[in-house]
Amino acid sequence: MTMMVTVLGYSLLAIYVIALTYITFYCLMQFHLLYHYSKTRKHMKSEDALDTTKEDIPFVTIQLPIFNELYVTERLIDNITQFDYPKDRYEIHVLDDSTDETIDISRRKVEEYSAKGYNIQLITREDRVGYKAGALKHGMQFARGEYIAIFDADFLPNADFLRKTIPYFDDQEVGVVQTRWEHINEDYSLITRLQAFQLNVHFTVEQMGRHAGDFLLQFNGTAGVWRKETIDSAGGWEADTLTEDLDLSYRAQLKGWRIVFREDIGSPAELPAEMNGLKSQQFRWMKGGAETAKKMLPTVWKSDISLLKKIHASTHLLASTIFLCVFIMGVFSVPILFFINPLQIDSNYFGIFLISLISIVFVYYVANVDQEWKEGKKLWLILKFIFIFPVFLALSMGLSLHNSIAVIQGYLGRQSAFIRTPKFNIKGLTDTFKKDKYQAKKISSVTIMEGLLSIYFMMGIGAAYYLGDNTFLMLHILLTVGYGATCYYTVKHRRA
């Protein structure tokens, strides 16, 4: 081999190993959260629900930020008015920036419930400056509540939500109470099942693990309550990232406030039912995560919190970067296949990285089989997990190009609009998202690239057969299926 080929081979291998090392470190940190979660989940103590017969019931402002949510706005407002909290001790602010007929629905519902004696108000703006963060910031000037509860348009909180969350603010250090998301349409399709599969990890092992380990965690943008003083003291809502919730969460905690996460209080919500809605949500979360990491990491490392807290905070803020590493690992694995024998690389050394897979299997097993899947015999649940986990891995890998672009844009500081995730009031199998109002039609260059990458990794499978080397065979099968499925469903759902 020439020196140039040797250098190229080792350079490709170095990049691959660096990406895989980061993935492994991230998975081990997830396993560390599982350790803390497992120690405390059986000993969680809930506060008693608030006794609403008392005279000193806290006054709460409920903010409902809405933008072009034609199909779910009515059910949201109807649901919020069902709270079993004294009507004279809370106010509802519908923060509607809509540019379509959603605003007419909001106005009609506000008038309807105002006539019934509810303290409800429609708050609009002439422009959409700051997107959701701007709406929340604008709404703060009208909020009279000591506490601010926030719900996105796709949520249907239970009637006792306020009575269950407000008691935690008796601790004067608590600035936020965040509840667990539940899924009203989890069984609608494979796509919704896979989303629930991942979110179940976040709202058990990740959030509760950080809470149990006394690490920094986050308000998830909805289904939670803020102490108004906390928002003010942390600097208020800022719109310089697409994840204003993560940003304010960190600023508040670095000011000394605590976030309480309650796994035992569920807040039902609708999952994106089609691939394009999922992609828009993922793009916002991944890009916003990178923007917040760029903004907050220097502050985290300059703070006086412990080293372990800083490491966990960094892993949390850099979580979206995992997709960039997955993308790099996948793309570079194909050419490396041709260098293994010429460079006399012992592929058995790659086996050490299996610890990442083992770690994440445990995390997802506990979050889903042990915690969330309540119905069915254990053997059936285990078989269900064995099927869905590799499918989940494939879809995650298939989204890595799309999400990597979002992450890179976030780190480069490229500005983009807050693109809402359309919801279609889907609760059961008979409901449909095939509605014209919010359906995208254009096929993007990213979707075309996803299709080409599926072919690229299919060629990797062929190369493995030709070279007689199965080192990356399973990886390339997952990548082929993942990119192919992502491309297929994106096109299918745009044409729906």
N, C-alpha and C positions, 0 to 999 in steps of 0.2 A: 504493500500500500504506500502511496505517496504521502509525504508529510501533510499536504493540504487536506487530503481525505481523512487522515488520522485526526487532525485538528478539528475538522468539521464534525466527525463522529463524536469526539469527546465533548465538543461544545454543545451539540444537541443533547447529549446525555446529561450534561451539567444543568442545562435549563430544565429538562424533564425532572431531574432529581430535586431541584430547588422547589419546583411547583408541587411535587409530591410530598416533600418535607413539610411545606406549609399546610397542605391538606391534612397530613398526619397530626401536626401540632394542633390544628383546629379541632380535629376529632377527639384528641386526648383531652382538650379543655372541655369539650362537651361531656366527656365521660366523668370529668371532675365535678361538673355540675350535677350529673346523675348521682354521684357519691353523696353530695350534700342533700339532694332531693330525697334519696332513699333513707337517709338518716332521720329526716324530719317529717315526711309526709304522713306518717301514722300518728304523729303527736300534734298536728295542727289543731289549734283551739279557735273556735269561731266566737265572735262577740254576739251577744243577744241582739235580736232585731230591735230597732228603736221603738219605744213605747210612744205612740202618737197621741196618747191621751194627756201627756204632760203639757205644761204650759210653755216651756222654754224650747220648743221645737225649732231647730235651726232653719233659717230661710235659705232656699236653694234656687239658683238660676239654672235652668236646663237650656243648653244651646244646641240647636240642630242646624249645623252648616249644610246647605243644600246647593247643588248646582246641576241643573238639567237632569232631574231624577223623576221623569214623567211617570214611571211605573211603580214607584215605591213611596213617594212622598205622602200620599194619602194614608197608607197603612202605618207609616211612621208616626204621624201626628195623632192618629186614632189610638195608637198603642201607648204613646206617652201620656195621654190624658187618662189612661186607666190606672196610673200609679195610686197605690193605697196610702198616699201621703196627704195631709190636710191641704185642701185647695188654696187656702189662704197663706200657706207657708212655702209655696214654690211658684215660680213664674217660668213660662215657656217662651223662648226667643227663637223664632224661625229665621235663621240667617240665610236668606235666599238670594243668591247672585244669578239666578237662572236667566237665560236669554231665550227660552222657549215657553211653551204653555204650562210648564211646571209652576211658574210664578202665579198663574191664575188658580191652580189647585191649592197652593199655599194660602193665597189670599182668601179663597172660599172657606177652607178649613179653619183658618184663624177667625174669620167672622162667625162661623158656626159655633165654635167652642167659646168664643168671647161672649156670645149671646147666652150660653149656658152657665156663665159665671166663672169661667176659667181665666186666670191671669195670663193671657197669651198675646204675643205681639209679633208682627211681621216686620223684620228689619232688612232693608235692601240697601244696595250701594249703586252709585252711578257707574262705577267701573269695578273691575275684578282685581284690583291691585293687591298683590300678595297672596292671591288665590285663597286656599282654606285658612292659612295663617292670618291673612289680611282680614278675612271675615270674622275670625275669632277675636282678633285684636280690636276691630271696629265694634264688635258686639260687647266688649268689656265695658265700654263707656256707658252702656245702658243697664249693665248687670247690677242688681241690688243685693244679690245673694252673697252670703258668707262663703258659700261653696258653689262651684261651677261643675255641673254634670254635662258631659258631651257625648252625643250619639250621632254617628253617621247615618245616612239615609237608609242603609240596608239593614239596620239593627232593629230588633224587637225585644227590648229589655223586659224582664218580668215585672209584675206589678209591685213587688216588694223590694225593688232595686235600691231605692233611697233608704228605706228602713234598715236594709242589711249593710249598706256601705257607710253611712254617716257616722255610726258609733265609733268607727276606728279613728275618727278625728278627735276623740277625747284625748288622745296622745298628742300633745302640742307640737311634737317634732314631725308628725305625719303631714306631708304636703299633698300626697296623691294616694288614692285607692284605685287600683286597677283590677278589673274582673276578667274572668276567662271567657274567651269567645266559644260559643257553641254554634253548630251548623244546622240550619233548618233544611238544607237541600243536599246534604252529604251524599245521599244515595241516588242522586239524579243521574250521574254519569261517572265514567272512570276518571275524568278530569276533576270533578268535585271530590271524589273519594281520595285522590292523591293529594289534593290541597289540604283536606282535613287530616290526612295522614301526617303531613308536615306540620301543620298548625298545632296539632295535638302535642307535638314535641315542644314547641315554643311555649305553649300555655300550661305545661306541666314541668318538664325537666328544666327547661331554660329559665323561665320566669321564676318558678318556685325554687329552683336550685340557686339562682342568684339571690333571691330573698333569704333563703336559709343560710347561705354562705356569707351574708352581709356584703355582697358585691353590689355594684351599681346596676340597676335595671331600668326599665323604661315604661312610660305611659304609651299605650299602643294607639293613640290618636282618637279612640272612641271607647265607649263602654267603661268609662272611669270618671272619677270625681276629683277635682282640684280644690284645694283651699285657695281662695282668691288671693290671699296675702302671699302665698307661695309664687303664684304667677307674677305678681308685681315685684316681689323682691328678687326674682331670678332674671328680671329684665323684660318680661312679657313675651308675647308671641313674635317671632322673627321669621321673615319669609326668604332668607338667603339660602335655605336648603329646601328640598322637596319633602323632607321628613322633619317637619317643624315639631312633631311630638317627641322624637328622639332627642333633638337638639335641646328643647326646653327641659326635658327630663334630666339631662346631664347637667345643665346649668343650675337647675334647682337643687340637685343632690350635692353638687360641689359648693353650694351655699349652706349646706348643712341639713336640708330637708330630707325626709325619708319617704320612700315609695313603698306602700304595702300592696302586695299582690295576693289576691284571694282566689285560689283555685276552686274553692267550694261555692263561689257565686258565679253562676253561668249567665252569659248574655247572648241569646240566640241571634244569628245573623245569616245573611245570604252569601254564599260563595259565588265567585264568577263562574258562570255556567258554560262559557265557551272560551276557546283558546286566545282570542284577541283581547278579551277582557282580562284574562289572566296575565297576558303579556304586558298590558298597559299598567296593571297593578305592580307586577314584578319590576318593570322599568323604573317606576316611581320609587319603589322601596330600595332598589339597588343603587340607583343614582343618588337618591337622598342620603342613603347610608354612607356612600363615599364622600359626599359633600360634608356631612356631619363629622365624619372621621377627620377630614382635612381641617375642619374648623375647630374641633374640640380636643383632638389628641394632644396638642401642645399644652393646653390648659390642664388636662388630666395629669400629664407627667410633671407639671410644675406644682401641682397641688400637694397637700401633705397627707393624702391617703396612703395606705400601706402599699408595698410593692406588689403583693398578690392581687390587690384590688386594681392596681394600674394595669397589670397583665390581663386580668379578666376584662376590664373595661376596653382595653385595646383590641382584644379578640372580638368582643361584642361590636365595637364600632367598625372593625375591619371585616365583619362577617360577609358582606357582599363581595369582598375580594376573592372569596373561595371560588366563585364562578369563573373568575379570570384564570385562576390556577387550574381549575378543571378543564377549561378550554385549552390552555397551553399544554397541559399534560396529554390531552387527547390528540391534539394536532401533531405534537412532536413524537408520540409513540409510534406512528407509522414509519417515518424514516429511520428511527432508531432500530427498528426490526432488522434492517439491512446491515447494520453495523455490529450486531451482537456477536456473530461468528468471526468476522474479519478482525475485530478488536479483542477477541477472546474474552468477552464479558461473561461472567458467570451470572446468569439471570436469576439464580437462586437467591442472590443478595436482595433482589426486589421483594422477596418474601417478608422482609422485616416491616415493610409498609402495610402488610395485611393487618397490622395492629389497628390501623385507622378504620378498616372495614369492620373488624370485630367490635371496636368501641362503639361505632355508630349503630351497629345492629342491636347492641344492648340498649342504647338510648331509645331507639325507635320501638323496640319490643316493650320496654317498660311503659313508655308513654301511651302506646296504643293497646297492646294485648292486656297489660296489667291494669291500666287506668281507665281507658276510654271505651273499649269494647266490652260492654256489660252483658250483652245477650249472646247466648250460644255456649256450647260445650267447649272446654279448654282446647281439646284436640282440634276442633274445627277452627277455632280462633288462631291457633298456631299454623294450621295449613293456609288460612287466609293471609297471615303475615308472610309466610314463605312465598306466596304468589305475589303479593302487592309490593313487597320491599324491592325486588329487582326491577319491577315496572316503575316504581318511584325513582330509583337510581337512574334508569334510562331517561325518563322525562326530565329529571334535573340536569343531566348531561346535555340533553337536547335543547334546553333553555340557556346553556352556558354562553353561546355566541351572543344571543340577544342581551343577556344580562351583563356580559363583559363589556359590550358597547356602552351600556348605561354606566357601569363603574368607571370606565375610562373617561367618559364625558364628565362625570362627577369630580374626578381628581383634576381634570384639566380646567375645571371651572366654566364649562360650556353651559350657558343658560338655556332653559327650556320651560315650557308651560307645565303647570300642574294638570296632567291629563287624568280626568276622573275615570273610574272603573264603572262602566254601565251595568246596572242591575235591572232585571226584568220581572221581578215579583215571582220568582220561581221557588215553589215550596215542595211540589210533588212531581212524579214522573209524567203526569199529563200536562204540566205547564211547558211553555216553549219560549226560547229566546229568539225565535225567528220573527222578529219585529223590525220594521224598516227604520225606525226613528234613529237609533244609535248604532246601527250595524255599519262597520267599515267595509269598503268594497275593494280598495286598491291593494294589490299584492306588492309588498315592499321588496327591496333588494336583499334585506336580511332574510326574508323567507326563502328567496331563491338560493341564497348561500347555505341555508340550513338543508335544503334538498341536495345541493352539491356536496356538502359535508357527509351526508348519509352515504352517497356514492363513494366518496373518498375513503370512508371507514370500511365500506364493503370491499373495496380494493385491498384494504389492510387484512381483511379476513382471507382474501385470495392469496395475498403474499405469505400469510402464515402457512397456508397449505403448500404453496410452492417451495418455501424455504424449510418446511418441516419443523417450524418453531412456533409453539403455541403460547409463548410468554404473554402476549397481549390479546389472545383470542377472545376471552370473555369480555375484556374491556371494549374491544372493537365491535363485538356483537351488541353490547349495550349502547354504544355510541351510534351504531347504524340504526338501531331501532329508535333510539331517542330523537335523533335529528330527523329521521324519516317521519316519525309520528308527529313531531312538532310542526314540520312543514305541511304535512297532510291536513292536520286539524286546523291550522291557520288558514289554509286555502279553502277548506270545506266550510268553515264557519264564516268566512268573509262572503262566500257565495250563498249562504243560507237565506 
